[in-house]
Every structure is written in structure tokens, then in C-alpha cells.
Amino acid sequence: MADQLNEKKAFLTWEESVVGLQTDAGQGSARAQRLLAMRYLRGRGVPKDETIAFYWMQLAAQQNFALAHRSLGELYENGSGIAQDITLAAYWYRLAAEQGDPIAKKHLQRLAHWSIR
């Protein structure tokens, strides 16, 4: 019985799988909030909406979730769902880098190199 249930879950569509993600995000799971934000950024299982994506990403980042810190920095850097702000992008990248996120460290190096020019 458990195998059948697991097998069924493995084949959920984007639309079907977003229901559980929304529940978990609404209950405060930082991981689910970030994943839901990414779904809204890409329009997978939900309508593409950068403003809603930004909202969920902020909630995840406020819980000290390094991956959400980096992702929020990327949203600020690209102006996705919010006005572009390189200073805030660097702030969020720095928080993620301090937690060991290697991509955030590369983003900070790139921004530092860019600002020198």
C-alpha cells in the first residue's frame, strides 16, 4: 500500500504538487516558501507572478534560510518582483555567503568586481 502511494506521488503534475507546497508554505516552512516562490517565478503549476514570488521569498529569507537569502539577492539584483537594488542584493548575498553558500560568494565577488569599474 505504501509503495503504491509513493509511486502515485512520484507522478504528480506541477499543478497537483503545488497544493501541498502551498500548505507547507502557509504553515511557515522556509523551504516550501522558497520553492513556492520559485514556482511563481517560473510559472510552474501557478501563474507566473514575480510579485507573489518576491513575497514568498521574503518570508523564507526572514527565517534565516541561506538559500532564500541568495535567491532574494538575485531578485533584488535582477529587479524581479521588486525595484532593482544592488545594495540590497549584496546584503542578502552576504547573509547567504556567511552561511557558506558558494554561489552567493561568487555573486558577491562579481558585484565587487563590477563596482570597481
N, C-alpha and C positions, 0 to 999 in steps of 0.2 A: 504494500500500500504506500509506504513512504517513498519507494523508488518511483512509483507512478506519479506521485505528487511532485517530486523533484524533477522528473522528466517533463512534466507539464510546465513547470516554472521556467525551464530552460528555453522554451519556445514562445515566450510572451512577446507580443509586439511592443513597439515603443509606447503606443497609447495605453496598452494594458499595464505595462510595468510602471508607468508614471503614477498610477493611483497609489501604490504602496510608498513610492518615493515622496509624494505629497503628504501622505500621512506621517511618515517619519520626519520630514522636514518641519511640518506643523507642530510636532511634538518636541522639536528642539535639537534634532540630530544634526550636528555641524556637517558631517559627511553627506547626509541626504540633502541638506540645504545647498551645499556646493554642487552636488550632482544635478539637483533640480535647476539651479542657476545655469549650469552648462547646457541642460536640455533647452531652456528658454533662449539661450544664446544661439543655438543651432537649429531650433525649431523641430526637435525630435520628440514626438509624442504630444507636443503642446505647440501653440502658435509661437512663432519667433517673436520675441519681445525683449529687447535689451534693457528696458527699464525694470521689468519684473526680474530679469536675470540679476541686475545690479542689486535689487532689494534682497534677494535670497543670498547673494554672495556676501553682502554686508553682514547679514545675520550670522553666517558661518564664520566670517573673519572675526567678529566680535567675541567668538568663543575661543580665540587663540589657536585656531586651526591653521597651521602653516601653509597648507596647500591653498586654502581660501585667501590667506594673506597675499600670496603670489598672484593668484587669479584676480583678486581685487586690484592689485597693482597693474596688472595687464589691462583691466577695464579702464582704469584711470589713464594709463599711457595711451590707449587707443581711442579714448573718448566713447566707449561703448556703454550706452545707457546713462551716461553722465558726461559733463563737460570735461574735455581733456585737461589733465593737471599732472604735469611731470613731477612736481614736488611731492604730491600725494602718492603717485606711482612709486617713487623712490622710497617713501616712508613705508609703504606696505611691502615692497620688495625687501627692505631692510629687516622688517619683522620676520619675514619668512626665512631670510638668509641666516639670521641669528638662531633660528631653529634647525639650521643645517640644510635648507633647501638649495641644492646645487644650481637649479635653473634660476632661482631668484638671485643668487650670487652673480651669475652671468649677466642677468638683466642689469644689476647694479653697475657692473663693470662697463657694460655697453653705454649706460646712461652717463657714467662718469667720463668716458672717452668722448661721447657726443657733446657733453657740456664744455669740454676743454676747447673744442674747435671754435 
